[in-house]
Amino acid sequence: MPIPRSQQVSLESTPYYHCVSRCVRRAFLCGEDPVTGSSYEHRRGWIEKRLLFLVSVFSIDICAYAIMSNHLHVVLHVNLESTQQWSTRDVLDKWHRLHKGTLYTQQYVKGEALSPFALKLVEASAESYRHRLMDISWFMKELNEPIARHANAEDKCTGHFWEGRFKSQALLDEAALIACMAYVDLNPIRAKVSDTPEASDFTSIKQRIAFLNKNSQPKFLSPFVGNPRKNMPNGLPFQLKDYLELVDMTGRVINSKKRGAIDVSLLPILQRLSISADNWFCIATQFGKKTENIVGRAHSIARYCESKNRKRQFKRQNTLLFA
């Protein structure tokens, strides 16, 4: 029986979540249909454009993404601090980029005079919108619905384009976060549609590598800010160089045609996270199969279950991979 989303998402436990949306009825998100020969590659651009737009509206950062032929992966970070700094006007301006809002919120933004009763309604609406703009379910809804409408119009059909529920996994600690990000970035290599991370179209890893030539990081992706320390800025708690090396070396192991399979246990980032080379390879290639809706070390899962008042843990969490 599916677990309600409200029981899966616990921002007190972690702000990081891995979400997967998959197409139904043999529909194509992108790629080529080998039966009809039709190409749907242009739909990848729809996804990337929509992701870039949503990042500018929601208080949710994108850590990693991969757009495949019939599904997509995104690793998200809910940024509570930025939401709390928004004024009523900020919230309404952002929400109106998605929806019309109400008559009163439209009048408020235009600077028209409102009665005290109308102002109370505006404030109530703004608080509701504020919560939606940091809600993962709303983010995925605003990502998937426009794509489904465009795809159905193009396919000249009606009905569901996506499965009824997107899959959500809570990433409870650094080990789970980096394992999931690498798993997502290496999707095209595992699927044998790309030979290298830098050639993996429509992935976050390709975007990050492309920006290296500019000595910067993509603004629409959560930045790497270095290892944990005091006064830590917002961003991913790893060194960008370490992560790129980790993904590249793991990709070499996955792609047996490439020379130079390197023992990834030599990487400092794995030593810091106490992940062995053998365990890392299993994580990076089978993350989706080996994990369920919460992922992390044993003590992280125990804290999470306690915070959600769960009497039992899931049968298959694979916590030993992070031991």
Secondary structure as UniProt FT lines:
FT   HELIX           5..8
FT   TURN            11..13
FT   STRAND          16..23
FT   TURN            25..26
FT   TURN            34..36
FT   HELIX           42..57
FT   STRAND          60..67
FT   STRAND          71..78
FT   HELIX           80..84
FT   HELIX           88..96
FT   TURN            97..98
FT   HELIX           103..109
FT   TURN            110..111
FT   HELIX           116..132
FT   TURN            133..134
FT   HELIX           136..155
FT   STRAND          167..171
FT   HELIX           174..185
FT   HELIX           187..190
FT   TURN            191..192
FT   HELIX           197..199
FT   TURN            201..202
FT   HELIX           204..212
FT   TURN            213..215
FT   TURN            219..220
FT   TURN            230..231
FT   HELIX           240..254
FT   TURN            256..257
FT   HELIX           264..266
FT   HELIX           268..272
FT   TURN            273..274
FT   HELIX           277..290
FT   STRAND          294..295
FT   HELIX           298..307
FT   TURN            308..309
FT   HELIX           319..322
//
